[in-house]
């Protein structure tokens, strides 16, 4: 019996939509039949109405753009730090032995606890928030890339080195393309965390993005606006997740013929 795969054509679209439908129906039933107050849990209809109202405002789109820009900048900074270090860990046993014991310790520190330090070192504003995002995305990208490099086919790499591929040539022509699926998987997780980091940074360190919309909605007990903002954030993260996932699948597909030839 063939096991169903999540990447089968149509399944990746139909299954999430069905789950979304079930969640929305459960949400509607809860607000319709349990008597829960609207300020605690607004109905799907109320959130939809508030969403149309907010998304028709230019300032809301400006806030979305600010948060997206901070998340993207943080992701770029995290990638710029994680990829070179992952290559050094892969290539140097000394670097691996020195760095790897501390990587787990860095994840024990909650990102929000670093926000005050970032304010002291960098100040308020975009760069401090982007730095917080970079810290959040650094670890998953690093781990995923290191695993991808360590699982490269030794025979393929040896053949490339015998053909004269050395240094950066080996990195760009062999290691990076072959490890691309793992790198993209790290990016997929990383950008999602970067959106979270941007919102947390705005709520803690100030800013002009969606984090401030959440703060203002919480202050005025505007639960519907909070739901709309959270749904917008989910849509942002999901959109990038899906796009990177498609690139990742394409990279895996492109690698299959070369493996068969080898």
C-alpha positions in Angstrom: 0.0 0.0 0.0 1.4 3.4 -1.0 1.6 5.9 1.8 0.1 9.4 1.0 2.6 12.2 0.6 2.0 15.8 1.7 3.5 17.1 -1.5 1.1 15.3 -3.8 -0.6 17.6 -6.4 -3.7 19.1 -4.9 -3.2 17.6 -1.4 -1.1 20.5 -0.2 -3.9 22.9 -1.1 -7.0 20.9 -0.2 -5.9 19.6 3.2 -5.0 23.0 4.6 -8.3 24.5 3.3 -10.3 21.7 4.9 -8.5 22.2 8.2 -9.1 26.0 8.0 -12.8 25.3 7.3 -13.0 23.1 10.4 -11.3 25.7 12.6 -13.5 28.5 11.4 -16.6 26.4 11.9 -15.4 25.5 15.4 -14.7 29.2 16.1 -18.2 30.2 14.8 -19.9 27.5 16.9 -18.0 28.6 20.0 -19.0 32.2 19.7 -22.6 31.4 18.7 -23.6 28.7 21.3 -21.4 29.2 24.3 -22.3 32.7 25.3 -18.7 33.9 25.4 -18.4 37.7 25.4 -17.4 39.4 22.2 -14.5 41.2 23.9 -13.1 37.9 24.8 -13.6 36.1 21.6 -15.2 38.0 18.6 -17.1 36.0 16.0 -15.6 35.3 12.6 -18.0 37.7 11.1 -17.0 40.5 13.4 -13.3 39.9 12.6 -14.0 39.8 8.9 -15.8 43.2 9.1 -13.0 44.7 11.2 -10.5 43.2 8.8 -12.1 44.9 5.7 -12.1 48.2 7.6 -8.5 48.0 8.7 -7.1 46.7 5.3 -8.9 49.6 3.6 -6.7 52.1 5.5 -3.4 53.2 4.0 -1.7 53.3 7.4 -2.4 49.6 8.0 -0.5 48.7 4.8 2.3 51.0 5.9 2.5 49.1 9.2 2.5 45.8 7.3 5.3 47.0 5.1 7.4 48.1 8.1 7.1 44.7 9.9 7.8 42.8 6.6 10.9 45.0 6.0 12.2 44.4 9.5 11.6 40.7 9.3 13.3 40.5 5.9 16.3 42.6 7.0 16.7 40.4 10.1 16.5 37.3 8.0 19.2 38.6 5.7 21.4 39.4 8.7 20.8 36.0 10.2 21.7 34.3 6.9 24.8 36.4 6.4 26.1 35.2 9.8 24.8 31.6 9.8 26.0 30.5 6.3 29.7 31.3 6.7 29.8 29.8 10.2 28.0 26.7 9.1 30.6 26.2 6.3 33.4 26.7 8.9 31.8 24.1 11.2 31.6 21.7 8.3 35.1 22.2 7.2 37.0 22.6 10.5 36.9 20.1 13.3 38.5 22.8 15.6 35.7 25.3 14.9 33.0 22.6 15.2 34.4 21.5 18.6 34.7 25.1 19.8 31.3 26.4 18.7 28.8 23.6 18.8 28.7 23.2 22.7 27.6 26.9 22.9 24.9 26.8 20.2 22.5 25.0 22.5 23.2 27.5 25.3 22.3 30.4 23.0 18.8 28.9 22.5 18.2 28.8 26.2 18.1 32.6 26.2 14.7 34.0 25.4 14.9 36.5 22.6 12.7 39.0 24.5 15.3 39.0 27.3 18.0 40.3 24.9 15.8 43.3 23.7 17.0 45.6 26.5 20.6 44.9 25.7 20.0 45.5 22.0 18.4 48.9 22.9 21.5 49.8 24.9 23.9 48.7 22.2 22.1 49.8 19.1 19.3 52.0 20.2 15.6 52.1 19.3 14.4 51.6 15.8 14.7 49.3 12.8 18.2 48.1 13.3 17.6 46.9 16.9 14.5 45.1 15.8 16.3 43.5 12.8 19.1 42.4 15.2 16.5 40.7 17.4 15.1 39.0 14.3 18.6 37.9 13.2 19.2 36.3 16.6 16.0 34.3 16.3 16.7 33.0 12.7 20.4 32.4 13.2 20.2 29.0 14.9 17.7 27.2 12.7 19.4 28.3 9.6 22.8 27.3 11.0 21.7 23.9 12.1 19.8 23.1 8.9 22.8 24.1 6.7 25.3 22.2 8.8 23.2 19.1 8.5 22.8 19.5 4.8 26.6 19.9 4.3 27.3 16.9 6.5 25.0 14.7 4.5 26.5 15.4 1.1 27.4 12.3 -0.9 31.1 11.7 -0.1 31.7 10.0 -3.5 30.3 12.9 -5.4 32.5 15.4 -3.4 35.6 13.3 -3.9 34.9 13.1 -7.6 34.5 16.9 -7.7 37.8 17.4 -5.9 39.6 15.0 -8.3 38.2 17.0 -11.2 39.9 20.1 -9.7 37.1 21.7 -7.8 38.7 23.4 -4.8 37.9 26.3 -2.4 35.2 28.6 -3.5 34.7 26.7 -6.8 33.8 23.6 -4.7 31.5 25.6 -2.5 29.6 27.4 -5.3 29.4 24.6 -7.8 29.0 21.5 -5.6 28.4 22.1 -1.9 25.9 25.0 -2.1 23.7 23.4 -4.9 23.6 20.0 -3.2 22.9 21.4 0.2 20.3 23.9 -1.2 17.3 21.9 0.0 18.5 22.0 3.6 19.5 25.6 3.4 16.1 26.5 2.0 14.4 24.5 4.8 16.3 26.6 7.3 15.3 29.8 5.5 11.7 28.6 5.5 11.7 28.2 9.3 13.9 31.2 9.8 11.7 33.8 8.1 8.7 32.6 10.1 10.6 33.2 13.3 11.8 36.5 11.8 8.2 37.8 11.6 7.7 36.8 15.2 10.9 38.6 16.2 9.8 41.7 14.4 6.5 41.8 16.3 8.1 41.1 19.6 10.7 43.7 19.0 8.1 46.3 18.1 6.1 45.5 21.2 9.1 45.7 23.5 11.4 48.3 21.8 8.8 50.4 20.1 8.3 50.8 16.4 5.8 51.6 13.7 4.8 48.1 12.5 2.1 45.6 13.4 3.5 45.1 16.9 2.3 48.6 17.8 -1.1 47.8 16.2 -1.4 44.9 18.7 -0.3 47.1 21.6 -2.9 49.8 20.7 -5.6 47.2 20.2 -4.8 45.6 23.5 -4.9 48.9 25.3 -8.4 49.7 23.9 -9.6 46.1 24.3 -10.2 45.9 20.6 -10.1 42.1 20.3 -11.3 42.0 16.8 -8.4 44.2 15.6 -6.0 42.0 17.5 -7.4 39.0 15.6 -7.1 40.8 12.3 -3.5 41.7 13.0 -2.6 38.2 14.1 -4.2 36.8 10.9 -2.3 39.3 8.8 1.0 38.1 10.5 0.0 34.5 9.8 -0.7 35.3 6.2 2.7 37.0 5.8 4.6 34.0 7.4 2.5 31.5 5.5 3.1 33.2 2.1 6.8 33.2 2.5 6.7 29.6 3.9 4.9 28.4 0.8 7.1 30.3 -1.6 10.3 29.0 -0.1 8.8 25.5 0.1 8.2 25.6 -3.7 11.7 26.6 -4.4 12.9 23.9 -2.0 10.9 21.2 -3.8 12.2 22.4 -7.1 15.8 22.2 -5.8 15.2 18.6 -4.6 13.7 17.7 -8.0 16.7 19.1 -9.8 19.0 17.0 -7.7 17.3 13.7 -8.4 18.7 13.1 -12.0 22.3 13.9 -10.8 22.0 11.3 -8.1 20.8 8.8 -10.5 23.6 9.5 -12.8 26.1 9.1 -10.0 
